[in-house]
């Protein structure tokens, strides 16, 4: 199995139907031992149960750790609980919408805390442990909003641009330790959360892509899994668009 003997921590994976859940299913089917995180233990238990029963393929283990990533102490506690992981996927994110002139400062602070500070702290705490084991892989999740001027997404886009900048710096800092750092930048994606908020057609956002459709989370999750795997052993510092051609046209 491709990830047999490896442990992966996936933030923002504690709910069925999101990118974190889809990524966890792929890694579990390929033998990874998973640490699932979120804020709701009940929903987290549903994800763990799904991972343990999905398909006929052999799966690794899975456990849920509740953590509020807006709290630095909780982030540190999560890193201590996780221990020496081989793979870190910084997927947790708060989406903020609204004009700059109407932005709520509390929501602004929460977005930067979860989207930027939490990945920063987890990487700082876990990358040295990866290095001590001989290497590892960190995959961050960005968005097309990082590079496109989209009205109403100033704060969200800024957090994702920060993540992309950190990716390049971390790739340079940790390369000598054989810790690779990359980012996946999804386009419009039919996660359960977004569909619940915007409806099945997601406001027609898929029409802005070259493929003229939105993605299933699994389509992006396969890209995340590739970057996490040894098949991407010569890839670091990359921002990989999984956006249906949204940023190409």
N, C-alpha and C positions, 0 to 999 in steps of 0.2 A: 504494500500500500504506500502511496506516494508520501503521506504525512505520518506514517507509522513511527511511533517513538517520539513524536514532536508534540509540544504543548502550545496551544494558541489562545491568546486572550483577545476577545473581540468585544469592543465597547459598543454600546447601542444595539445590542443583539437580543435584548430581553423582551421581544414582542414578536408574535407571529406575523409574517407578511412584509417585513422590512428587509433592507439590504443585509443587515447583520445576520438575520435569521437565514437568509438565502446563502450567504457565505458560509455560515456555520454548517449547513446541510452538506455543502460540497466538501468542506474539510473533514467533517465527521465520516462521510462515506469513503474518504481516502485514508482513514485511520488516525486522524489527529485526536488528541485529548483536548477538550475545549473548556474554556472558562467563559461563561456567558455573563454579561452584565447588563443591568438596567436598574430602574428605581422601584419596579413593582414585582415583588416576589411571586405573586399569583401568576402573572403573565410570564414571568421567567420560568416558572415550573412547567407551563404549557410548552414553551420552546424546548426545554430539556426533554420532556416526554416525547415531543415530536421527533427530536433528534435520535432518541433511543429506539424508535419504532419505524423510522422512515426507510422504506425500500428493503431489499433483500441483501444489500451489500454489507460487508463487515464494517462496523463503525467503531470509532474511538469512544472514550468516555466523555461525559458532559456534566458540568455542574454550574449552578447559578450563584453569583455573588451580587447582592444588592449594593449599589453604590450611587450616591448623588455626586456626579462629576463636577457640579458647580461648587462643591466644598473641597478645598485643597486637602484637608485632613482625610476626607473619604477617598480621595485619589491616592494618597500615600498608603492608606490602609488597603486599598485594592491591590496596589503594587506589591505590598508585603504578603498579602494572601496569595497572590498569583505565583510569587517566587520566580524561579529562573525559567521563563518561557522562551520558546524558540521563535515564536511569531507574535507580533503585536499588530492588531488592526485597529487603528484609531477611526472608528466609524460614528461614534455618538455625536449628535449635532442638534442644535436648536435652530429652527428656521424662523426668521423674523421678516415680516412684510410691512410695508408702509412708507410713506414719504419721509425723507430726512427731517423735514420741518415738524413732523408729527411723531417722531420716534420717542418711545418711552425709555427713559434712561435706565430703569431697572431691567427692562428686556434687553437693552444694549449690553449692559454689564453681564447679564446671564449668558448671552450669546458668546461673548468673548471668553467667559470663564469655561464654558463647556467645549466650544469649538476650537479654542486656541490654547488656553492655559492647561486644560486637562491633558491633551496630547503632549504638550511640552513637558509636563511633570512626569507623565508615564514613560515617555521616551528617555528622559534624564535618569529615571530610576531603574528602568529595565534594560536599556542598551548595554550598560556595563556588565550586567549579568549574562546577556547574550554573548558579549565579547569573551567572558570568562569560560564559556562553553565552546568557544571556537567560532562563533558567528551566529547570525540570525537574520530575520527579515522583518522590517516594519513597513506596513502599508497604510498610508493616510487616505482619507476620503475627502475629496474636494467637491467642486461643482463647476459647471460652465459659468456660473455667476461670478466666479473669481476673475474671469477675463472679459466678460461682456458687461456693458453698461445697461443694466436693466432697471427701469424705474420701480421703486418700492423695495429694492433688494440691496440697498447701500450697505447696511450692517452685515447681512448674511454674506454678501459678496466680499466684503472686506475681511471677514474672518477666514474665508476660504482662500483668499489671496495670501493671507498670512501663513496658512498651512502649507501652501505651495512654496513660499519662500523658505520656511523652515525645512521642508523636504530637501531642498538643494543644499542648505547649510549642513544638515545632519548627514547627508550622503558624503559630503567632504570630511566631516568630523569623524565619522565612524568607519570609513572605508578601510582604514588600516587594521581595524578589529574584525573585518569580514562581516560587518553588520550592514546590510543593504537597506536603503530607505527610498521608497517610491510613493507616488500618489496616483490614485484613479480619480478622474473627474467625470462623473456621470452627467448625462443630460436629463431630460424629463423622464421620470421613472415611476412606474405604477406601484409604489409602495402602498400598503394598507392605510398608512397615515395620510398620505397625499390624496389618495382616492376618496377617503372619508371627508376630507376638507374641501376638495374641488370637484368631485364627481368623476365618473368613469373616463370621460374624455379629457380631464385635467385642463379644462379651459382651452382646449385646442393647441396646447403647447407643442405637441408632437409635430404639428404641421410646419413648425419653424426649423425642423431638422431636414437633412438631405433625404433621409429614409421616410419622411412624412409619417412618423409614428412615435409613440412613446415606447420605452423599454420595459420588459419584465425585469424585476430585480435579479433574477437568476442570470440574465445576460450580462449584467455588470459584475455579479458575484464571481463568474468564471474568470473575469479579468483580474479581480482581486486575488483569487486563488492562484492564478498563474504567477503573479508577482511575488506572492508569499512562498512559492515553491522553488526548489532547486533548479527547475527548468529555466528560471529567470536569473541564473547565477551571474550573468554578466550585465545585468540591468540594475542601475542605481542612480538616484537623482532624477528619475524620469517622471514627467507628468503625463499620464496616459489617458487620452480622451476616450470615453466609452459613451458617446453622446449622439450616435446616429448621424454624425456629420454636422452637428449644430455649429461647431466652431470653425468648420471648414468652408462654410458658404456665407 
